[in-house]
Structures are given as C-alpha cells and as structure tokens.
Amino acid sequence: MTLRDTVEQLIREWDAHEQARGASTIIDFDCLPGTAPADITPAESRLDVYHQLRELLTDAERDGDRPLCDRLRADIAYVSALLGERQPLDDYLTATQGCPAAGWPDDYVTAIGERAKSALADLGIGWSADTDAEMTKAEGPIDITDAPDAIRAAAADREPIAREVTGTTAPYTLTITTDDVDAYWAYWLDGAGSALRLRFNRRRATFTQVRIRQFAQHEILGHALQCATYAARARATDVPWVRLFSVHTPREIMSEGLAQAFPLILSPTDTPLVARVRLDHYLQLVRAELHRAINAGASIPDCVDHAHARVPWWTPAVIGDVLTDRNTDPLLRSYLWAYPAGIDWFVTLADTADPTTVGKVLRAAYTQPLTPADLTTLWPTGPTLGGPGAPLRLRKPPVP
C-alpha cells in the first residue's frame, strides 16, 4: 500500500466516523468507488484521526510529496478546528484553501460593483431593495418541478463547447433530486466515479430561465464533467493526488472559481447570464469583506451596516447567515472563502488573459486538481489569489 493509499484509507475511516455521529461528511466526491473495503471501520475519534494525520504528514514531508503534504495539512487544520482549535483566519485559510484572507481594496470592490450595476441597468434593472425581485421577474421564473429537464437541456446545449475548451471526453451520468434542509446551500453536487448527483434545496433554490443556464454551466459542466474527468484519469493511471475530494482542501478555489466564471467562456454573448456573473463576482467580494470582518472581531451592527451599504436588497436572514456561516462553522469558515477567491481569479482570467493562457488553464484544470500555487504557476501575471491585501473598511448605509 502506497502512502497515498494509506491517507485515503484514513480519510474513509474519518468520513465514516463523522457520518456515524451525524456530522458533515468528509468525502464529497470519490474518484475510484469500489476500491475500498466494503465495510469501513469508523475511526475511533477525531483525536485519533488528528494523530494519524500528523504521522502521515511527517512521512509525506520526508518523501517530498507536495500533493500529499498539501492535502494532509488541510485535513489537520480542519480536524483541529472540529476539535475546538481556532486558528487565526489567515493561517486557517492558508492551510485549508491554499491562500490567506488578504482581501481586496475598497475601491476595487466598488469598481466591480459599478460594473455589475451597469450590466443590470442595461437590462432595465435598478439597484435598490427591489433588485433581486426585479431580476427574478425579468429572468422568467421556472417552477422547481420543471427545473431538472430544463437544466439538462441547458447543459446539453453548451456541453460541446465545454468539452472543446477543456479537452475532456469523459462520460458521466447525472441524477437530480430535491431536498428540504436548513442549510446554506441551494444546489450541491456530489458523487463517485462517473455517477454524479445534483441536489436542489427547496428552502434555498429559486429557478429562472437565466439561473437554469447559469447552474447548468456551473454544476454540470463546471463540477460534474470535471469530477468525471478526474475519475476517468484515476482509472487509467496511478495519479499522485488523493482521489477523495473534500471541500476543506486547496482544490476548491480552482473548482468553485472556474464553475462560477464558466459562462464568461462558454456563453459570452448571453447578456443576461453575463450580468448574473458580474453581479455574483461583486456579491462574493462583499461576502469576503464580511468574512474578514466577523473573524476580526467586528461588531454585528457594523457588519450589518456594511452589508446594507453594499447590497441594499439583502435581508436580515441573508446577512445573518453570511456572518454565522463564515465565523462559527469550521467547514464553512474554510470552504466559503473559495468562492470569492476563485471567482475573482477566473473572471479576471476570462476578461484579460490571452486565449492561449485561458486554454492552458482550462485544460490543466480538467487534467488534475489544482491548488492556488498551481494556478499561479500557470498564469504568473494573474491576480493574487485571495486578494492583494488591503485594510478592511466597513461602510455605513446612506442616510435616507
């Protein structure tokens, strides 16, 4: 058994332990289902997992195995957080997501917001407390019962382009189900091998013609096709990376960043969809500001004022979840940083890089999981992942 195989065995035992206690799963995608024993004995405790991970990291460092070291450091940081350790945000995100919470300058976030505002104005949509409702109406609401067929059709329309730009020929199958859970997510993809499952959360998911196209490109062509491609490669060759994916690890910035920005590459003339991506870019940067603020000890009133100043249509429920998720949940305190860090890098890639560079990054991203360090190597002149660094300025909403 190789060291990678030993790491995978421990991750499976850890996952079984977490599932037995009703906690969040550790494994979100398994590239090689059926290779593990049929009956996994759950790890005895999180502390036992912690000690074994530390021993395996020592072995990986001795061997100079960077992919394993990156994964093990992320796992150690995450299980430490589950055990009660609270690292400073920069340290925690560097260990888990592969980049610190340096952040973006205030004027940069504002400029991205102005671009989003302009894109919405071109569609006749204003910037006010009614923006979200106006967008839903303009985009054409779809009933949840019609969403599965619509999202499959939208994915099929863009799939030939996605395969051409990424170079993948891997097959996949997709099951779409609905859940009703009190969780932050509206859509979630997981699975094993070439079999993927997309879940809609009835409490969060809303569907319009535009959002159907967006999530077809995000969830199916961005995530499902990519994971199936990794699984096909893992079956064909003995890859060096851990074949069990978890969202607290450094591949997530690449995964979520590309999925969010994919419409700029696959559908650049779809004006309403591009406007959605422009808006999402801005909203993720605002979430990043709040992520940094609440972890730096900012008061709730100051964070709420900032959210209202930046996004006038956000409700108290939305703002409360943004703050809670990014501060009190060890998994989301790590994973949710992947969204702003990833979308900013990949939107900038789509907007400013030459076609050769874009193609090189996309093909690499569908060949193996990439860390922020890998992305920087592929595009050395690209933006700094996680932001160039900036003091955090919390705003006050305008006086009525």
C-alpha positions as CSV (number, residue, x, y, z in Angstrom):
1,M,0.0,0.0,0.0
2,T,1.4,3.4,-1.0
3,L,1.4,6.4,1.3
4,R,-1.4,7.9,-0.8
5,D,-3.4,4.8,-0.3
6,T,-2.9,4.9,3.4
7,V,-4.0,8.5,3.5
8,E,-7.2,7.6,1.5
9,Q,-7.9,4.7,3.9
10,L,-7.7,7.1,6.9
11,I,-9.9,9.6,5.2
12,R,-12.6,6.9,4.6
13,E,-12.4,5.9,8.3
14,W,-12.7,9.6,9.3
15,D,-15.6,10.1,7.0
16,A,-17.4,7.0,8.5
17,H,-16.8,8.4,12.0
18,E,-18.3,11.8,11.1
19,Q,-21.3,10.2,9.4
20,A,-21.9,7.9,12.4
21,R,-22.1,11.0,14.7
22,G,-24.4,12.8,12.2
23,A,-21.8,15.5,11.3
24,S,-20.9,16.8,7.9
25,T,-19.3,14.2,5.6
26,I,-15.6,14.4,4.8
27,I,-15.8,12.9,1.3
28,D,-17.8,14.8,-1.3
29,F,-16.5,13.0,-4.4
30,D,-14.8,9.6,-4.8
31,C,-12.8,9.2,-8.0
32,L,-12.5,5.4,-7.5
33,P,-15.6,3.9,-6.0
34,G,-15.4,0.3,-5.2
35,T,-11.6,0.3,-4.4
36,A,-12.1,0.5,-0.7
37,P,-13.2,-2.4,1.6
38,A,-17.0,-2.9,1.6
39,D,-17.1,-2.3,5.3
40,I,-15.1,0.7,6.6
41,T,-14.5,0.7,10.3
42,P,-15.1,4.2,11.6
43,A,-12.2,6.0,13.2
44,E,-12.3,5.8,17.0
45,S,-12.3,9.6,17.5
46,R,-11.4,12.9,15.9
47,L,-8.3,13.0,18.1
48,D,-7.2,9.6,16.8
49,V,-7.6,11.0,13.3
50,Y,-5.6,14.0,14.2
51,H,-2.7,12.0,15.5
52,Q,-2.6,9.7,12.5
53,L,-2.7,12.6,10.1
54,R,0.2,14.2,11.8
55,E,2.2,11.0,11.5
56,L,1.4,10.7,7.8
57,L,2.4,14.3,7.2
58,T,5.8,13.5,8.7
59,D,6.2,10.7,6.1
60,A,5.0,12.8,3.2
61,E,7.4,15.6,4.1
62,R,10.2,13.1,4.3
63,D,9.3,11.9,0.8
64,G,9.0,15.4,-0.6
65,D,5.4,14.6,-1.7
66,R,3.8,18.1,-2.2
67,P,0.3,16.9,-3.2
68,L,0.1,14.7,-0.2
69,C,1.5,17.4,2.1
70,D,-1.0,20.0,0.9
71,R,-3.9,17.6,1.5
72,L,-2.7,16.5,4.9
73,R,-2.1,20.0,6.1
74,A,-5.6,20.9,5.1
75,D,-7.0,17.8,6.9
76,I,-5.0,18.5,10.0
77,A,-6.2,22.1,10.1
78,Y,-9.8,21.1,9.6
79,V,-9.9,18.3,12.2
80,S,-8.1,20.6,14.6
81,A,-11.0,23.1,14.1
82,L,-13.5,20.3,14.7
83,L,-11.7,19.6,18.0
84,G,-12.1,23.2,19.1
85,E,-8.9,24.9,17.9
86,R,-9.5,28.3,16.4
87,Q,-6.6,29.4,14.3
88,P,-6.3,33.0,13.0
89,L,-8.3,33.3,9.8
90,D,-5.2,33.7,7.6
91,D,-3.5,30.7,9.0
92,Y,-6.6,28.6,8.7
93,L,-7.4,29.5,5.1
94,T,-3.7,29.1,4.1
95,A,-3.7,25.6,5.4
96,T,-7.1,24.6,4.1
97,Q,-7.8,26.6,0.9
98,G,-4.2,27.4,0.0
99,C,-4.3,31.2,0.3
100,P,-4.8,33.7,3.1
101,A,-7.7,36.1,3.6
102,A,-5.6,39.1,2.4
103,G,-8.7,40.8,0.8
104,W,-9.3,43.3,-1.9
105,P,-9.1,47.1,-1.7
106,D,-12.3,49.0,-1.1
107,D,-12.1,50.9,-4.4
108,Y,-11.7,47.6,-6.3
109,V,-14.8,46.1,-4.7
110,T,-16.7,49.3,-5.5
111,A,-15.5,49.2,-9.1
112,I,-16.6,45.6,-9.5
113,G,-20.0,46.7,-8.1
114,E,-20.3,49.5,-10.6
115,R,-19.7,47.1,-13.4
116,A,-22.4,44.8,-12.1
117,K,-24.7,47.8,-11.6
118,S,-24.1,48.8,-15.2
119,A,-24.8,45.3,-16.5
120,L,-28.1,45.3,-14.7
121,A,-29.0,48.7,-15.9
122,D,-28.5,47.5,-19.5
123,L,-31.3,45.0,-18.8
124,G,-33.6,47.7,-17.2
125,I,-32.9,46.5,-13.7
126,G,-32.3,49.1,-10.9
127,W,-30.0,48.9,-7.9
128,S,-32.3,49.1,-4.8
129,A,-34.0,47.0,-2.2
130,D,-36.1,45.5,-5.1
131,T,-33.1,44.4,-7.3
132,D,-33.5,40.7,-6.5
133,A,-37.2,40.7,-7.2
134,E,-36.7,42.7,-10.4
135,M,-34.1,40.2,-11.6
136,T,-36.3,37.2,-10.9
137,K,-39.2,38.7,-12.8
138,A,-37.0,39.8,-15.7
139,E,-35.3,36.4,-16.0
140,G,-38.6,34.4,-16.2
141,P,-39.3,32.2,-13.1
142,I,-39.5,28.4,-13.5
143,D,-41.3,26.0,-11.2
144,I,-39.0,23.6,-9.4
145,T,-40.8,20.6,-11.0
146,D,-39.6,21.8,-14.4
147,A,-36.1,22.6,-13.3
148,P,-34.4,19.1,-13.8
149,D,-35.4,18.8,-17.5
150,A,-34.5,22.5,-18.1
151,I,-31.1,22.2,-16.6
152,R,-30.3,19.1,-18.5
153,A,-31.3,20.8,-21.8
154,A,-29.2,23.9,-20.9
155,A,-26.2,21.7,-20.2
156,A,-26.5,19.7,-23.4
157,D,-26.6,23.0,-25.3
158,R,-23.2,24.1,-24.0
159,E,-21.5,20.8,-23.4
160,P,-19.8,20.5,-26.8
161,I,-18.1,23.9,-26.2
162,A,-17.1,22.9,-22.7
163,R,-15.6,19.7,-24.0
164,E,-13.7,21.5,-26.7
165,V,-12.2,24.2,-24.4
166,T,-11.2,21.7,-21.7
167,G,-10.2,18.7,-23.9
168,T,-12.2,16.2,-21.9
169,T,-14.0,13.2,-23.5
170,A,-15.0,11.6,-20.2
171,P,-18.6,10.3,-19.9
172,Y,-20.8,10.9,-16.9
173,T,-24.3,10.2,-15.7
174,L,-26.3,12.7,-13.6
175,T,-29.2,12.2,-11.1
176,I,-31.1,15.2,-10.0
177,T,-33.0,15.1,-6.7
178,T,-34.6,17.6,-4.3
179,D,-34.0,18.1,-0.5
180,D,-35.6,20.3,2.1
181,V,-32.9,21.1,4.6
182,D,-31.9,24.1,6.8
183,A,-28.5,24.7,5.2
184,Y,-26.7,27.5,3.4
185,W,-26.6,25.7,0.1
186,A,-29.2,25.9,-2.7
187,Y,-27.5,23.4,-5.0
188,W,-25.0,20.7,-4.2
189,L,-23.2,18.2,-6.4
190,D,-21.5,15.1,-5.1
191,G,-21.0,11.5,-6.3
192,A,-18.5,8.8,-7.2
193,G,-16.7,7.8,-10.4
194,S,-18.8,8.9,-13.5
195,A,-22.0,8.9,-11.5
196,L,-22.9,12.4,-10.1
197,R,-25.9,13.6,-8.0
198,L,-27.2,17.2,-8.1
199,R,-29.5,18.2,-5.3
200,F,-31.8,21.2,-5.1
201,N,-32.6,22.5,-1.7
202,R,-36.2,23.6,-1.7
203,R,-35.6,26.1,1.1
204,R,-33.0,28.0,-0.9
205,A,-33.2,27.2,-4.6
206,T,-35.0,29.6,-7.0
207,F,-35.2,29.0,-10.7
208,T,-35.4,31.3,-13.6
209,Q,-34.5,30.8,-17.3
210,V,-31.2,32.6,-16.7
211,R,-30.4,30.8,-13.5
212,I,-31.1,27.5,-15.2
213,R,-28.4,28.3,-17.8
214,Q,-26.1,29.5,-15.1
215,F,-26.3,26.4,-12.9
216,A,-26.2,24.1,-15.9
217,Q,-22.8,25.5,-16.7
218,H,-21.7,25.7,-13.0
219,E,-22.9,22.4,-11.5
220,I,-23.0,20.1,-14.5
221,L,-20.3,21.4,-16.9
222,G,-18.1,23.0,-14.2
223,H,-18.3,20.4,-11.5
224,A,-19.9,17.1,-12.8
225,L,-17.9,17.0,-16.0
226,Q,-14.7,17.9,-14.2
227,C,-15.0,15.3,-11.5
228,A,-15.9,12.6,-14.0
229,T,-12.8,13.6,-16.0
230,Y,-10.6,13.2,-12.9
231,A,-12.3,9.8,-12.2
232,A,-11.5,8.7,-15.8
233,R,-7.9,9.7,-15.4
234,A,-7.6,8.0,-12.0
235,R,-8.9,4.7,-13.6
236,A,-6.4,5.0,-16.4
237,T,-3.3,5.9,-14.5
238,D,-1.9,5.8,-11.0
239,V,-2.3,9.5,-10.2
240,P,-0.2,11.1,-7.4
241,W,-3.1,13.0,-5.8
242,V,-5.6,11.9,-3.2
243,R,-8.6,10.5,-5.1
244,L,-11.2,11.5,-2.4
245,F,-12.2,15.2,-2.7
246,S,-13.3,17.3,0.3
247,V,-14.3,21.0,0.3
248,H,-11.9,22.0,3.0
249,T,-8.9,21.4,0.8
250,P,-6.9,23.7,-1.6
251,R,-8.6,22.4,-4.9
252,E,-11.8,24.2,-4.1
253,I,-10.6,27.6,-5.2
254,M,-10.0,26.2,-8.6
255,S,-13.2,24.2,-8.6
256,E,-15.6,26.9,-7.5
257,G,-13.8,29.7,-9.3
258,L,-14.0,28.1,-12.7
259,A,-17.6,26.9,-12.2
260,Q,-18.7,30.5,-11.3
261,A,-16.9,32.1,-14.2
262,F,-17.5,29.4,-16.8
263,P,-20.4,31.4,-18.5
264,L,-18.0,34.1,-19.5
265,I,-16.1,31.5,-21.5
266,L,-19.0,29.3,-22.7
267,S,-21.7,31.9,-23.3
268,P,-20.0,35.4,-23.6
269,T,-22.9,36.8,-25.8
270,D,-25.6,35.7,-23.3
271,T,-26.1,39.2,-21.9
272,P,-28.5,38.3,-19.0
273,L,-26.2,35.4,-18.0
274,V,-23.1,37.5,-18.1
275,A,-24.9,40.1,-16.0
276,R,-25.5,37.4,-13.4
277,V,-21.8,36.5,-13.3
278,R,-20.9,40.2,-12.9
279,L,-23.3,40.5,-10.0
280,D,-22.1,37.3,-8.4
281,H,-18.5,38.5,-8.6
282,Y,-19.4,41.6,-6.7
283,L,-21.5,39.8,-4.1
284,Q,-18.8,37.3,-3.4
285,L,-16.3,40.1,-2.8
286,V,-18.8,41.7,-0.3
287,R,-19.1,38.3,1.4
288,A,-15.3,38.2,1.6
289,E,-15.3,41.6,3.3
290,L,-17.8,40.3,5.9
291,H,-15.8,37.0,6.2
292,R,-12.8,39.0,7.2
293,A,-14.7,41.4,9.4
294,I,-16.6,39.0,11.6
295,N,-13.4,36.9,12.1
296,A,-11.5,40.1,13.0
297,G,-13.9,40.9,15.8
298,A,-16.1,43.5,14.1
299,S,-19.4,44.1,15.8
300,I,-22.7,42.8,14.4
301,P,-24.1,46.3,13.9
302,D,-21.1,47.4,12.0
303,C,-21.2,44.2,9.8
304,V,-24.9,44.7,9.2
305,D,-24.5,48.3,8.2
306,H,-21.7,47.4,5.8
307,A,-23.9,44.7,4.2
308,H,-26.8,47.1,3.8
309,A,-24.5,49.7,2.3
310,R,-23.0,47.3,-0.2
311,V,-26.1,45.2,-1.1
312,P,-29.4,47.1,-0.4
313,W,-31.6,44.1,-1.2
314,W,-30.0,41.6,1.3
315,T,-32.5,40.7,4.0
316,P,-31.6,40.2,7.7
317,A,-31.9,36.5,7.2
318,V,-29.3,36.6,4.4
319,I,-26.9,38.8,6.3
320,G,-27.3,36.7,9.5
321,D,-26.4,33.5,7.6
322,V,-23.4,35.2,5.9
323,L,-21.9,36.1,9.3
324,T,-22.8,32.9,11.1
325,D,-21.6,30.5,8.4
326,R,-18.2,32.3,8.0
327,N,-17.4,32.5,11.7
328,T,-19.0,29.7,13.7
329,D,-18.9,26.7,11.3
330,P,-15.4,25.2,10.9
331,L,-16.2,23.8,7.5
332,L,-17.8,26.9,6.0
333,R,-15.2,29.2,7.7
334,S,-12.8,27.5,5.3
335,Y,-14.8,26.4,2.2
336,L,-16.8,29.7,1.6
337,W,-13.5,31.5,1.1
338,A,-13.1,29.5,-2.1
339,Y,-16.0,31.4,-3.8
340,P,-14.7,35.0,-3.7
341,A,-11.0,33.9,-4.2
342,G,-11.9,31.7,-7.1
343,I,-14.4,33.8,-8.9
344,D,-12.1,36.9,-8.8
345,W,-9.2,35.0,-10.3
346,F,-11.2,33.2,-13.0
347,V,-13.3,36.2,-14.0
348,T,-10.0,38.2,-14.4
349,L,-8.6,35.3,-16.5
350,A,-11.7,35.2,-18.8
351,D,-11.7,39.0,-19.1
352,T,-8.0,39.8,-19.6
353,A,-5.8,36.8,-20.4
354,D,-4.9,35.8,-24.0
355,P,-6.8,32.8,-25.5
356,T,-3.6,30.6,-25.2
357,T,-3.4,31.2,-21.5
358,V,-7.1,30.6,-20.9
359,G,-6.9,27.4,-22.9
360,K,-3.9,26.2,-21.0
361,V,-5.5,26.8,-17.6
362,L,-8.8,25.1,-18.6
363,R,-7.1,22.0,-19.9
364,A,-4.9,21.8,-16.8
365,A,-8.0,22.2,-14.6
366,Y,-9.6,19.2,-16.3
367,T,-6.5,17.1,-16.0
368,Q,-5.8,17.2,-12.3
369,P,-6.9,19.1,-9.2
370,L,-5.1,22.4,-9.0
371,T,-4.1,24.4,-5.9
372,P,-3.7,28.2,-5.8
373,A,0.0,27.6,-6.2
374,D,-0.6,25.6,-9.3
375,L,-2.9,28.3,-10.8
376,T,-0.2,31.0,-10.1
377,T,2.4,28.8,-11.9
378,L,0.0,28.5,-14.9
379,W,-0.6,32.3,-15.1
380,P,2.2,34.1,-13.2
381,T,0.9,37.6,-14.2
382,G,-2.6,36.9,-13.0
383,P,-4.1,38.5,-9.9
384,T,-3.1,37.4,-6.4
385,L,-5.4,34.7,-5.2
386,G,-7.3,35.8,-2.1
387,G,-6.7,39.4,-2.9
388,P,-3.6,41.6,-3.0
389,G,-4.1,42.7,0.6
390,A,-6.0,45.7,1.9
391,P,-7.2,47.3,5.1
392,L,-10.8,46.5,5.8
393,R,-13.2,49.5,5.6
394,L,-16.7,48.9,6.9
395,R,-19.3,51.3,5.4
396,K,-22.4,52.9,6.6
397,P,-25.6,52.8,4.6
398,P,-26.7,56.1,3.0
399,V,-28.9,58.3,5.1
400,P,-32.5,58.2,3.7
